């Protein structure tokens, strides 16, 4: 008798338990730790659902980069809370917020449970696009993202850049052009430095490997770029590297490189393949890898800049 069903039930109960604990936790740091654990558990859920690409993304982003982002934001909120004494929300506001959350959850549950059977799906069209002209890849997930829904994928990277600009815009006018504050105010001890010196090069190789094999196996630009971003943040937390100035031309070129190259190749598809964001049959795979290489660069730069925060200090 297989133990996998029992493991699946245990994993599902653990996910629900960690989610409830994260919501109920009073301490901000405890909530962030619970959220990171929740993201890693969801990665295991996606593995059990035979979706390794989604599992890699969930582990790298939901459990990794987002966790660091929330920890950094929590530290800044603690600093603001110590400087400002606010009025805690009353019982009526808490009840209203809880009722609104329950209403949204109930509405979503009702929509899911009342879907027709079989539910409307674009899966056949996506599968046809993944195996048809303009794909030429062994990994259907990558083929769908870069070929079937290429315009959506490009817009996702544009949104990421807009998020970075939004973070920069909350900085003081006098600090515009300066570098964000270091992720750690004081230099860490030797253990953290040793860990970063060992982990960052290994993570760099793994990130590049995940990107490269993503054309034919689980992986791809976002997973590889997120891992490279995480290694950059490890180096910054060890103070082996410092956040770059936001007026750096190299930084800005790296941020826009992915969407810009994607758009240029997509428009060129009008002449090369008679359709926008289409690829010529004989050159589809090289073009897709070319696009993904620049997307990896943009993702690897954008995610750490989100964590580093707005510019801080003098621009000169």
C-alpha positions in Angstrom: 0.0 0.0 0.0 1.4 3.4 -1.0 2.0 6.0 1.7 1.7 8.9 -0.8 -2.0 9.5 -0.1 -1.3 9.8 3.6 1.6 12.2 2.8 -0.7 14.3 0.6 -3.3 14.6 3.3 -0.6 15.5 5.9 0.9 18.1 3.5 -2.6 19.6 2.9 -3.3 19.8 6.6 0.1 21.3 7.2 -0.4 24.0 4.6 -3.8 25.0 6.2 -2.2 25.0 9.6 0.7 27.2 8.6 -1.6 29.6 6.8 -3.9 29.9 9.9 -0.9 30.4 12.2 0.6 33.1 9.8 -2.7 35.0 9.9 -3.1 34.6 13.7 0.5 35.5 14.6 0.8 38.8 16.6 4.4 39.3 15.9 5.3 40.7 12.5 8.5 38.7 12.1 6.7 35.5 13.1 4.1 36.2 10.4 6.9 36.7 7.8 8.6 33.4 8.8 5.2 31.7 8.6 4.7 33.1 5.1 8.1 31.9 3.9 7.3 28.4 5.3 3.9 28.5 3.6 5.6 29.3 0.3 8.0 26.4 0.6 5.1 24.1 1.5 3.2 25.2 -1.6 6.3 24.4 -3.6 6.0 20.8 -2.3 2.3 20.8 -3.2 3.1 21.8 -6.8 5.7 19.0 -6.9 3.0 16.5 -5.9 0.7 18.0 -8.6 3.4 17.2 -11.2 4.1 20.9 -11.9 7.8 21.3 -11.3 8.1 24.6 -13.2 5.5 26.1 -10.8 7.2 24.5 -7.8 10.5 26.1 -8.8 8.9 29.5 -9.1 7.1 29.2 -5.8 10.2 28.2 -4.0 12.4 30.9 -5.5 9.8 33.7 -5.4 7.2 32.8 -2.8 9.5 31.3 -0.3 12.7 33.2 -1.1 12.8 36.6 -2.7 9.4 37.6 -1.3 10.5 36.5 2.2 13.5 38.7 2.1 11.4 41.6 0.8 8.9 41.2 3.7 11.7 41.0 6.3 13.2 44.2 5.0 9.8 45.9 4.9 9.1 44.7 8.4 12.3 46.2 9.7 11.3 49.5 8.2 7.8 49.3 9.6 9.3 48.6 13.1 11.4 51.8 12.8 8.4 53.8 11.8 6.3 52.3 14.6 8.9 53.3 17.2 8.8 56.9 15.9 5.0 57.2 15.5 2.4 56.0 18.1 -0.8 55.1 16.2 -4.2 54.3 17.4 -4.8 50.5 17.2 -7.9 49.4 15.2 -11.1 49.0 17.2 -13.2 45.9 17.5 -15.7 47.1 14.9 -13.0 47.6 12.3 -11.5 44.2 13.0 -15.0 42.6 12.6 -15.5 44.5 9.4 -12.2 43.4 7.9 -12.8 39.8 8.9 -16.3 39.8 7.4 -15.0 41.3 4.2 -12.2 38.6 4.0 -14.8 35.9 4.6 -17.1 37.3 1.9 -14.3 37.3 -0.7 -13.2 33.8 0.3 -16.8 32.6 0.1 -17.3 34.2 -3.3 -14.2 32.6 -4.7 -15.1 29.2 -3.3 -18.6 29.5 -4.8 -17.2 30.3 -8.2 -14.8 27.4 -8.1 -17.4 24.9 -6.9 -20.0 26.0 -9.5 -17.7 25.8 -12.6 -19.3 23.7 -15.4 -17.9 20.3 -16.1 -15.7 20.2 -18.0 -14.6 23.7 -17.1 -13.8 26.2 -20.0 -10.1 25.8 -20.8 -7.5 27.0 -23.3 -5.4 24.0 -22.6 -5.9 22.3 -26.0 -5.0 25.5 -27.8 -1.9 26.0 -25.6 -0.8 22.4 -26.1 -1.2 22.8 -29.9 0.9 26.0 -29.7 3.5 24.3 -27.6 4.0 21.6 -30.2 3.3 23.6 -33.3 5.2 26.1 -35.4 7.2 28.8 -33.6 7.9 26.6 -30.6 10.6 24.0 -31.2 11.1 23.4 -27.5 11.0 20.3 -25.4 9.5 22.1 -22.4 5.8 22.9 -23.2 5.7 25.4 -20.3 8.4 27.6 -21.8 6.8 27.2 -25.2 3.5 28.5 -23.9 5.0 31.4 -22.0 7.3 32.6 -24.8 5.2 31.6 -27.8 1.5 31.1 -27.1 1.1 33.9 -24.5 4.3 35.9 -25.3 2.6 39.3 -25.1 1.4 38.6 -21.5 4.9 37.4 -20.5 6.5 40.5 -21.8 4.0 42.7 -19.9 4.8 40.8 -16.7 8.4 42.0 -17.0 7.2 45.5 -17.7 5.1 45.4 -14.5 8.2 44.3 -12.6 10.1 47.4 -13.9 7.2 49.6 -12.9 7.3 48.1 -9.4 11.0 49.1 -9.2 10.2 52.6 -10.3 7.4 52.7 -7.7 9.9 51.8 -5.0 12.4 54.4 -6.2 9.7 57.1 -6.3 9.0 57.0 -2.6 12.6 58.2 -1.9 13.3 61.8 -0.9 13.8 64.2 -3.8 17.3 65.1 -2.4 18.3 61.5 -2.6 17.3 60.9 -6.2 20.1 59.2 -8.1 21.8 57.9 -5.0 22.2 54.2 -4.1 19.7 52.5 -1.7 20.8 51.9 1.8 22.8 48.7 2.5 20.7 45.7 3.4 22.7 45.5 6.7 23.9 48.6 8.6 26.9 46.8 10.1 29.2 44.3 8.5 28.4 40.7 9.5 30.7 38.2 11.2 33.0 35.8 9.3 30.4 33.0 9.2 28.0 35.1 7.0 30.8 36.2 4.8 32.0 32.6 4.4 28.5 31.4 3.5 28.1 34.1 0.9 31.5 33.4 -0.6 30.6 29.7 -1.0 26.9 30.0 -1.8 26.9 32.8 -4.3 29.1 31.2 -6.9 27.3 27.8 -6.6 23.9 29.6 -6.9 25.1 31.5 -9.9 26.0 28.3 -11.7 22.7 26.6 -10.8 20.7 29.7 -11.8 22.4 29.7 -15.3 21.8 26.0 -15.6 18.1 26.3 -14.7 17.8 29.0 -17.4 19.6 27.0 -20.0 17.8 23.7 -19.5 14.4 25.5 -19.3 14.0 25.1 -23.1 13.7 21.3 -22.7 13.2 20.6 -19.0 11.7 22.2 -15.9 13.2 25.6 -15.5 13.4 28.8 -17.5 14.1 32.5 -17.3 12.1 33.5 -14.3 13.3 30.6 -12.1 16.9 31.1 -13.1 16.6 34.9 -12.8 15.0 34.6 -9.3 17.9 32.4 -8.2 20.5 34.8 -9.5 18.7 37.6 -7.7 18.7 35.6 -4.5 22.5 35.1 -4.8 22.9 38.8 -5.3 21.0 39.6 -2.2 23.1 37.1 -0.2 26.2 38.9 -1.4 24.6 42.3 -0.4 23.6 41.0 3.1 27.2 39.8 3.6 28.3 43.3 2.5 30.4 41.7 -0.2 28.5 43.9 -2.7 26.6 47.1 -2.2 23.4 48.3 -3.9 24.2 50.3 -7.1 23.2 53.9 -7.7 19.8 54.2 -9.3 21.1 56.7 -11.9 23.6 54.1 -13.1 23.2 53.6 -16.9 24.2 50.0 -16.7 21.6 49.3 -14.1 18.8 51.0 -16.1 19.9 49.2 -19.3 19.8 45.9 -17.5 16.3 46.6 -16.1 14.8 47.3 -19.5 16.9 44.8 -21.5 14.5 41.9 -21.2 11.2 43.6 -22.2 13.0 45.7 -24.9 14.6 42.7 -26.6 11.3 40.7 -26.3 9.4 43.6 -27.9 11.9 44.0 -30.7 11.9 40.3 -31.6 8.1 40.3 -31.3 7.7 43.2 -33.7 10.3 41.6 -36.0 7.9 38.6 -36.2 5.7 40.6 -38.5 8.4 40.5 -41.1 9.9 37.1 -40.3 6.8 35.0 -39.5 3.9 37.1 -40.7 2.5 37.7 -37.2 3.3 39.8 -34.1 5.3 37.8 -31.5 5.7 34.9 -33.9 9.0 33.2 -34.7 10.2 31.6 -37.9 10.1 27.8 -37.7 13.8 27.2 -38.3 15.0 29.8 -35.8 12.3 29.6 -33.0 14.4 28.0 -30.4 17.5 30.2 -30.8 15.3 33.3 -30.7 13.5 32.2 -27.6 16.7 31.4 -25.8 18.0 34.9 -26.9 14.9 36.5 -25.4 15.1 34.5 -22.2 18.8 35.4 -21.7 17.9 39.1 -21.5 14.9 38.4 -19.4 17.1 36.6 -16.9 19.3 39.7 -16.7 16.3 42.0 -16.1 14.8 39.7 -13.4 18.1 39.2 -11.7 18.5 43.0 -11.4 14.9 44.0 -10.7 14.2 41.7 -7.7 17.2 42.8 -5.6 16.4 46.5 -6.3 12.9 45.9 -5.0 14.4 44.5 -1.8 17.0 47.3 -1.5 14.3 49.9 -1.4 14.3 53.6 -2.4 17.5 55.7 -2.8 19.0 56.8 0.4 21.5 59.6 1.1 23.1 62.2 -1.1 23.0 61.7 -4.9 26.6 63.0 -5.2 
